[in-house]
Amino acid sequence: MSTMSQPIVDLRPYFTPLAELEGLLDWKMVFGNDHPVELDLGCGRGKFLLDSSLNRPETNWFGVELDYTEGRRAAKRLAKRELPNARVIGGDAKQFLTNQVASHSVAAAHVYFPDPWWKRKHTKRRLFTDEFADMLARVVKHDGFVHSWTDVGDYFEVISSLMNHHAEFISETPPPEPAGADDMDFLTNFHRRGRKMGCNIYRGLWRRK
Ligand SMILES: C[S@@+](CC[C@H](N)C(=O)[O-])C[C@H]1O[C@@H](n2cnc3c(N)ncnc32)[C@H](O)[C@@H]1O
């Protein structure tokens, strides 16, 4: 067996490091059409991104993932199918929203199973904060949506409280949870993991006013 490491495959345009982007993205330039854009923030290895881009080809999908290994794994799955309507950015979702996303330019943002950072001294590392809710309010279009699911009850309380009390959002009934009829019948990888561990799944949906 060779001890040489594998060369890193260039996955562009499916995977792009955030550091390579400058200024606001023009979605029409990225995708070559003006279909609605939805973001998957913290997309992990990309089950939701892949399923969504296959099942809803009339929408453009953009994943953002801090962990390059996971983000590249997601991008490889998109590249393998040569999907024209999905891309992954490697980097921090908050930086991405702040520097690359124009105001009211996305139809929906999805935040599934964000890292819980259990230890009290680490909770400030959580993605979903009041600052993040404000970022979502800026980038999501009027009548657009924010979806967030988690299997962590106390984190869901925080997310719900931030969103339910946010002046720009209205709580709505979330779509039904996939039944888990087979190994693929889950929304995301962490949804599958949570269900297999017997956790409750908390689901939230908010509409931008
Ligand atoms: C628990 S995993 C969930 C992954 C996927 N959404 C799912 O449901 O299977 C949380 C993911 O969010 C990513 N993440 C954490 N903080 C982030 C940030 N600031 N920006 C982008 N991704 C982030 C982590 O690297 C991790 O892959």
The ligand as an ORCA input file, in Angstrom:
! r2SCAN-3c Opt
* xyz 0 1
  C     -24.156     18.532     13.883
  S     -23.597     18.893     12.289
  C     -25.104     18.865     11.304
  C     -24.817     18.719      9.848
  C     -26.057     18.690      8.948
  N     -26.776     19.945      8.964
  C     -26.974     17.571      9.371
  O     -28.059     17.851      9.891
  O     -26.593     16.418      9.154
  C     -23.281     20.645     12.371
  C     -22.439     21.116     11.210
  O     -22.342     22.536     11.253
  C     -21.021     22.880     10.901
  N     -20.757     24.234     11.449
  C     -20.577     24.578     12.736
  N     -20.381     25.909     12.852
  C     -20.443     26.410     11.590
  C     -20.296     27.697     11.044
  N     -20.060     28.750     11.823
  N     -20.398     27.848      9.706
  C     -20.625     26.782      8.898
  N     -20.770     25.523      9.361
  C     -20.689     25.336     10.684
  C     -20.172     21.803     11.531
  O     -18.880     21.724     10.955
  C     -21.029     20.586     11.277
  O     -20.721     19.961     10.038
*
